[in-house]
Amino acid sequence: MPVDPAQLDLIHRAQHGDESAFATLVEGASRRMWAVVYSITGNQHDAEDAMQNALTSAWRNLHKFEPRAKFSTWAYRIAANAALQFVRARRDVLDDEIGMTQADTSPTPDEKVSTVMVVRAALTQLGEDFREALILREYGGLTYEEIATQQKIGIQTVKSRVNRARAKLREILIEQGVK
């Protein structure tokens, strides 16, 4: 898919240090980037930190961007990576501090939790590739083609991952009593 000439101009200007051009590029991608980081981190505070890391990383690595795809697709991938890195770091710190594994922290049946919290907890039980593909599709609104480009895999593999992630998520939610 050809990239819009106006976007190419913004990319070129941003790669040469134009902060306002970068801000314009980010403005077009920020809502979906936020959806991705929030979905992965699970709360606003962590999502804000992950988003800041993603934006900083995008600015620092802009020279590596090749405009064969949309800037937004590249930015979503950076946002997902920043959020996943943030979650991994947080999980490692928590595990070290309280000596617990992820399985030890699952809620008891009598705890009242919202549907959103239950879904987020269920998402953490999916394999990373499956979770990322599902989040990018459902929360980020990316097409299968955009996800394939980001993950450097075939479109059929993306479709398979999304379908398998949905099935596994459904299975987990049923096991937890969510209908």
C-alpha distance (Angstrom), angle and dihedral (degrees) to the residues before:
residue distance angle dihedral
M1 . . .
P2 3.82 . .
V3 3.76 117.5 .
D4 3.80 118.4 -119.8
P5 3.84 111.4 -99.2
A6 3.82 91.2 -131.9
Q7 3.79 89.2 54.6
L8 3.81 90.3 48.1
D9 3.79 89.0 54.9
L10 3.81 91.3 50.0
I11 3.80 90.8 48.2
H12 3.80 92.3 49.5
R13 3.81 91.7 48.3
A14 3.81 92.6 46.2
Q15 3.81 91.6 48.8
H16 3.79 87.0 56.3
G17 3.80 93.6 53.8
D18 3.82 103.7 -87.3
E19 3.79 102.5 146.9
S20 3.80 94.1 -172.7
A21 3.82 90.5 55.9
F22 3.80 89.1 50.9
A23 3.81 90.3 48.9
T24 3.81 89.8 52.7
L25 3.81 91.0 50.8
V26 3.80 91.9 48.3
E27 3.80 92.1 46.6
G28 3.79 89.7 63.1
A29 3.80 92.7 50.3
S30 3.79 102.5 34.2
R31 3.83 99.9 92.6
R32 3.78 93.4 55.2
M33 3.81 92.0 39.6
W34 3.80 87.6 54.8
A35 3.81 91.4 48.8
V36 3.79 90.2 52.2
V37 3.82 96.7 47.7
Y38 3.79 93.0 42.8
S39 3.79 91.9 49.3
I40 3.77 92.3 50.6
T41 3.81 99.2 41.7
G42 3.78 97.0 38.6
N43 3.80 99.8 -143.7
Q44 3.77 139.4 61.0
H45 3.80 98.4 -117.4
D46 3.80 94.7 52.6
A47 3.80 90.8 41.0
E48 3.81 90.4 54.6
D49 3.80 90.6 52.2
A50 3.80 92.1 46.4
M51 3.80 91.2 47.2
Q52 3.79 90.9 51.8
N53 3.81 89.7 50.0
A54 3.81 90.1 49.1
L55 3.80 93.6 50.5
T56 3.79 91.9 47.1
S57 3.79 90.8 48.5
A58 3.80 92.1 48.0
W59 3.81 91.4 51.9
R60 3.82 93.1 46.5
N61 3.80 93.1 46.9
L62 3.78 99.5 38.3
H63 3.78 90.0 109.5
K64 3.83 87.8 65.4
F65 3.79 93.9 54.9
E66 3.78 113.5 109.1
P67 3.80 111.6 -162.4
R68 3.80 95.9 -134.6
A69 3.79 86.0 112.6
K70 3.77 134.0 29.9
F71 3.77 118.7 -72.1
S72 3.81 88.4 -127.2
T73 3.81 92.1 59.4
W74 3.78 90.1 53.1
A75 3.81 90.9 45.7
Y76 3.84 92.5 51.1
R77 3.77 89.8 54.0
I78 3.79 91.6 50.8
A79 3.82 90.0 47.4
A80 3.81 92.0 50.5
N81 3.80 91.7 48.2
A82 3.81 92.2 47.9
A83 3.80 91.7 49.9
L84 3.80 93.5 45.9
Q85 3.79 90.4 48.8
F86 3.80 90.3 49.4
V87 3.81 92.4 49.7
R88 3.81 92.4 47.4
A89 3.80 91.5 50.3
R90 3.81 92.1 47.3
R91 3.81 91.8 47.7
D92 3.81 91.5 49.6
V93 3.82 91.5 50.8
L94 3.81 92.4 47.5
D95 3.79 92.1 47.5
D96 3.80 90.3 51.1
E97 3.82 94.2 45.1
I98 3.78 99.1 47.4
G99 3.78 101.9 20.6
M100 3.78 94.1 -124.5
T101 3.76 134.0 133.5
Q102 3.77 124.7 -141.0
A103 3.82 90.8 -100.6
D104 3.81 90.4 56.6
T105 3.80 92.2 59.0
S106 3.81 99.2 58.3
P107 3.79 113.5 125.1
T108 3.78 120.7 -102.4
P109 3.83 116.8 -115.2
D110 3.80 93.6 -109.2
E111 3.80 94.2 55.7
K112 3.78 114.6 103.5
V113 3.78 111.5 -130.1
S114 3.75 131.3 166.5
T115 3.78 121.5 -111.8
V116 3.78 89.7 -110.6
M117 3.78 92.0 56.3
V118 3.79 91.5 47.9
V119 3.80 92.1 50.8
R120 3.80 91.8 48.0
A121 3.78 90.8 50.0
A122 3.80 89.9 48.8
L123 3.80 90.6 50.2
T124 3.80 90.0 58.8
Q125 3.79 88.7 61.1
L126 3.79 92.7 61.7
G127 3.77 120.7 91.8
E128 3.79 112.2 -95.3
D129 3.83 96.1 -110.6
F130 3.80 91.5 48.6
R131 3.81 94.1 44.7
E132 3.79 92.5 48.7
A133 3.81 93.5 48.5
L134 3.81 91.5 48.5
I135 3.81 94.5 46.4
L136 3.79 92.8 47.4
R137 3.81 90.1 49.6
E138 3.80 100.3 41.5
Y139 3.81 103.9 29.6
G140 3.78 101.1 22.2
G141 3.79 94.3 42.5
L142 3.81 92.9 -138.5
T143 3.78 120.8 158.8
Y144 3.78 120.7 -117.6
E145 3.80 88.0 -107.3
E146 3.82 92.5 53.9
I147 3.80 91.4 48.7
A148 3.81 90.4 48.2
T149 3.79 89.7 52.8
Q150 3.80 92.3 48.6
Q151 3.78 95.8 46.5
K152 3.82 93.0 38.4
I153 3.80 92.5 -127.7
G154 3.79 135.6 114.6
I155 3.78 123.3 -80.5
Q156 3.81 91.5 -117.7
T157 3.80 89.3 54.8
V158 3.81 89.6 52.3
K159 3.80 91.3 49.9
S160 3.78 89.9 48.8
R161 3.81 92.7 48.8
V162 3.80 92.8 48.3
N163 3.80 92.7 47.6
R164 3.80 93.1 46.0
A165 3.82 90.7 46.3
R166 3.80 90.9 51.2
A167 3.81 91.2 48.9
K168 3.80 92.8 47.9
L169 3.80 91.8 45.4
R170 3.81 89.8 51.1
E171 3.82 89.7 49.5
I172 3.82 92.4 49.9
L173 3.80 92.4 48.1
I174 3.80 92.0 49.3
E175 3.81 89.8 50.1
Q176 3.82 87.9 53.1
G177 3.78 91.5 50.9
V178 3.78 98.3 -105.2
K179 3.77 113.0 137.9
